[in-house]
Amino acid sequence: MDAQKPLLRIERVSKSYGEVTALRELSLDIAANEFFALLGPSGCGKTTLMRLIAGLEKPDAGRILLDSVDITHLPPHLRPVNMMFQSYALFPHMSVAKNIGFGLVQENLPRKEIATRVADMLGLVQMEGLGERRPDQLSGGQRQRVALARALVKRPKLLLLDEPLAALDRKLRHETQFQLMAAQRDTGTSFVVVTHDQDEAMVMAHRMAVMHAGVIEQIGTPRQVYEEPVSRHVAGFVGETNFFDGRVTHFMPGGVEVQTHSGLALEAGCREHPALGTRVVVSIRPENLRLGPPSQLVTNGAPGEITDHVFREGMSSWRVRLDGGDIVHVRQPIAAGTATYDRGARVFVAFAPECARALVR
């Protein structure tokens, strides 16, 4: 598809409920064959935006175009959009096959075509041979796949997924993420997933939009958003990070030096060009901090003391109280020869300037 002609275009859409503003002149483009995530905390407006796209709500201002057709005021049943709800909403008295084919029956498609498309969907979600079972005979993961098949069988141009993995346990969520990714690739349907789970968005999405207070703060690939956050909110919401508040004291190529409130002088990259004295926050991811004896690490950091040490999924995580009072989190993979530090150990915490970000917002 032409880069100038996205599959879905949201143009300056606003929506309020009484005195509460849910969306503020929000604009967004989503491409064909894209897995896109709307990410943000409760109340940020992501569910309102999804409901507007589905036609379940009407915007106060702005337009919604799908494949260059204005669908802003089209009723839901006339939009080539389908929605997979968090509850799955399967009919308990119907078999798996009848649940999947229900929408096709409503459209009066020939029985042979319905049977073929249902069989194709059962194969897509790896549930061949289970078409005659009822929903109460399935596991949570299987019910989720039935709901996905039912949403895709009508071949929508766009599929909306509302917190699709929220009802699954942790291990099953991880497995199902890859099943959703495979289904999106195999069908070529554009998926828009609404979630507050940052890991879910980071794993599945080609691109993601981080929302806050009815606006989009940043759009990019998961890696771009994680490594190059544009604001304190984005850095804090997407992944874990350490923050140091301070003011710009010097400029350097590609970045600034910041004097923190606790007395540290830190060098960090900066995408903007703040004036001297500007208040900023320096964000440093835990995996970008290094631990070592004070005699070994002597630049862009500070001495401190280990207050806690935990092991989690092949990673060692430490909490370190720096001598100036700041508490930082440090995370490193467990590997042969990796130094370990126990509670109470004196260490020096340091980082490379290119691994830190000075954020003005």
SVG drawing of the C-alpha trace seen along z (x, -y; Angstrom):
<svg xmlns="http://www.w3.org/2000/svg" viewBox="-29 -28 70 63">
<polyline fill="none" stroke="black" stroke-width="0.4" points="0.0,0.0 1.2,-3.5 2.8,-5.2 0.5,-8.2 -2.6,-5.9 -2.8,-4.0 -5.4,-1.4 -6.8,-3.3 -6.5,-7.0 -7.7,-8.8 -7.9,-12.6 -8.1,-15.0 -10.6,-12.9 -12.0,-14.2 -14.5,-12.6 -15.8,-13.8 -18.2,-12.4 -19.7,-15.3 -16.8,-17.3 -14.4,-14.4 -12.3,-14.6 -11.4,-11.1 -9.6,-12.0 -8.1,-15.3 -7.7,-15.9 -6.0,-12.6 -4.5,-11.6 -3.1,-8.2 -2.3,-6.2 -2.2,-2.4 -0.9,-0.5 -2.3,2.6 -1.0,5.9 0.2,4.2 0.0,5.4 -0.5,2.2 -0.8,1.8 -2.6,-1.0 -0.8,-1.0 -1.5,-3.0 -2.9,-3.0 -6.6,-2.9 -8.4,-6.1 -5.9,-7.1 -8.5,-6.9 -7.3,-3.7 -10.6,-1.9 -12.6,-4.9 -10.5,-5.1 -11.1,-1.4 -14.9,-1.8 -14.9,-4.8 -13.1,-2.7 -15.6,0.1 -18.6,-2.3 -19.8,-1.7 -19.3,-5.4 -19.4,-8.5 -16.7,-11.2 -17.5,-14.8 -15.1,-16.0 -12.7,-14.6 -12.9,-11.7 -12.2,-8.0 -11.2,-6.6 -10.8,-3.0 -9.2,-2.2 -9.9,-5.9 -13.6,-5.5 -15.1,-7.8 -16.7,-5.5 -17.1,-8.1 -20.9,-7.7 -21.3,-4.2 -23.1,-1.8 -20.9,1.1 -22.5,3.8 -21.6,1.9 -17.9,1.5 -15.4,4.0 -14.1,4.2 -14.5,6.9 -13.9,7.0 -12.7,9.6 -13.9,8.9 -12.0,9.6 -14.7,11.9 -14.7,13.8 -18.6,13.8 -19.0,17.3 -22.5,18.8 -22.5,21.6 -25.2,23.7 -23.4,23.8 -20.6,26.0 -17.1,24.5 -17.9,24.7 -21.3,23.0 -19.7,20.3 -17.1,19.6 -19.6,19.7 -22.4,17.7 -21.6,14.4 -21.5,16.1 -24.9,17.7 -26.3,14.3 -25.0,13.1 -26.8,16.0 -23.7,17.4 -24.1,20.9 -23.6,23.8 -20.7,25.2 -18.8,21.9 -19.5,21.6 -18.2,25.1 -15.0,24.4 -14.3,21.1 -14.9,22.6 -12.6,25.5 -10.0,23.1 -10.3,21.1 -10.1,24.3 -6.8,25.1 -5.5,21.5 -6.0,21.7 -4.8,25.3 -8.2,26.7 -8.9,29.3 -11.1,32.1 -12.6,29.9 -15.4,28.3 -18.2,30.3 -17.2,29.4 -19.0,26.8 -17.2,23.8 -17.5,25.4 -15.5,28.3 -12.5,26.2 -9.6,24.7 -9.3,20.9 -6.7,20.8 -8.9,22.8 -11.8,20.5 -9.6,17.6 -8.7,19.2 -12.3,19.9 -13.1,16.2 -10.2,15.3 -11.4,17.6 -14.9,16.2 -13.5,12.7 -11.4,13.5 -13.8,15.8 -15.7,12.8 -12.3,11.6 -12.4,8.1 -10.0,5.5 -9.3,4.6 -9.5,6.7 -9.7,4.9 -8.6,6.9 -9.6,5.6 -7.2,6.9 -7.3,10.3 -5.0,12.2 -6.2,10.8 -8.1,13.9 -5.2,16.3 -2.5,17.4 1.0,16.2 2.4,19.2 -0.6,19.4 -0.4,15.7 3.1,16.1 2.1,19.0 -0.9,17.3 1.0,14.1 2.9,16.1 -0.4,17.7 -1.9,14.2 1.3,13.1 1.1,16.1 -2.6,15.6 -2.0,12.0 0.8,13.0 -1.1,15.8 -4.3,13.8 -2.7,10.4 -5.4,8.7 -4.4,5.6 -4.7,6.1 -5.1,3.3 -4.7,4.6 -5.7,2.5 -3.7,3.3 -2.2,1.9 0.4,4.7 3.6,3.3 5.2,6.8 2.3,7.9 2.6,4.9 6.4,5.1 6.3,8.8 3.4,8.7 3.3,5.2 5.1,4.0 4.4,0.5 2.9,-0.9 1.3,-4.1 1.7,-5.1 -1.3,-7.1 -1.7,-9.4 -4.6,-11.7 -6.4,-11.4 -3.4,-12.0 -0.6,-9.9 2.7,-10.7 4.8,-8.5 4.5,-6.2 7.2,-3.8 8.5,-0.3 8.8,1.4 12.5,0.9 12.3,-2.8 9.9,-3.5 11.9,-1.6 15.3,-2.9 14.3,-6.4 11.4,-7.6 10.3,-11.1 8.9,-11.8 9.1,-10.8 5.7,-9.2 6.7,-7.0 10.1,-6.0 8.3,-5.1 5.4,-3.2 7.3,-1.2 9.7,1.0 11.5,0.3 13.9,-2.7 15.8,-4.8 15.1,-8.5 17.4,-11.3 15.9,-14.9 18.3,-17.8 19.2,-20.7 21.3,-21.1 24.8,-22.5 26.9,-21.8 26.4,-20.7 28.3,-17.8 28.1,-16.2 24.6,-14.6 23.8,-15.2 24.1,-17.2 25.6,-17.1 23.0,-17.2 23.6,-18.2 21.1,-16.1 19.3,-17.3 21.4,-14.7 24.6,-16.2 25.6,-13.8 27.0,-15.1 25.7,-12.8 26.2,-12.8 23.3,-11.7 22.0,-11.7 19.3,-14.3 17.2,-14.5 16.1,-18.1 18.2,-21.2 17.4,-22.5 18.9,-25.8 21.3,-25.8 19.5,-25.5 16.5,-23.7 14.9,-21.1 15.2,-17.6 15.0,-14.0 17.7,-11.5 16.3,-8.0 18.6,-5.0 17.4,-1.4 18.5,1.1 20.3,3.3 22.4,0.3 23.9,-0.2 27.1,1.6 28.3,2.7 31.9,3.0 34.4,2.3 34.9,-1.5 38.5,-1.1 37.4,0.1 34.5,-2.1 35.2,-5.7 33.3,-7.8 29.6,-8.8 28.3,-7.1 28.5,-7.0 29.5,-4.8 26.8,-3.1 25.7,0.0 23.7,3.0 20.5,3.1 18.8,6.1 19.6,8.8 17.2,11.1 17.4,13.7 14.7,13.8 14.5,15.7 18.2,15.8 18.8,12.3 20.3,10.8 18.6,7.7 20.1,5.4 18.8,2.3 21.6,-0.1 21.5,-3.1 23.9,-5.6 25.9,-7.7 23.8,-10.8 20.6,-9.0 19.2,-7.9 17.9,-4.3 18.7,-2.6 17.8,0.8 20.5,2.7 19.8,5.8 22.4,8.1 22.1,11.6 23.6,14.5 26.7,15.8 29.8,17.7 32.4,15.3 29.8,12.7 30.6,11.0 28.1,11.2 27.5,8.8 25.6,9.5 23.6,7.3 25.8,4.7 28.6,4.8 30.1,1.5 30.0,1.0 30.3,-1.7 27.4,-2.1 28.2,-3.5 26.8,-3.7 27.8,-4.9 26.3,-8.3 24.8,-6.9 22.7,-4.6 21.0,-7.4 18.3,-9.8 17.8,-13.4 14.1,-14.1 12.6,-17.6 9.0,-16.5"/>
</svg>
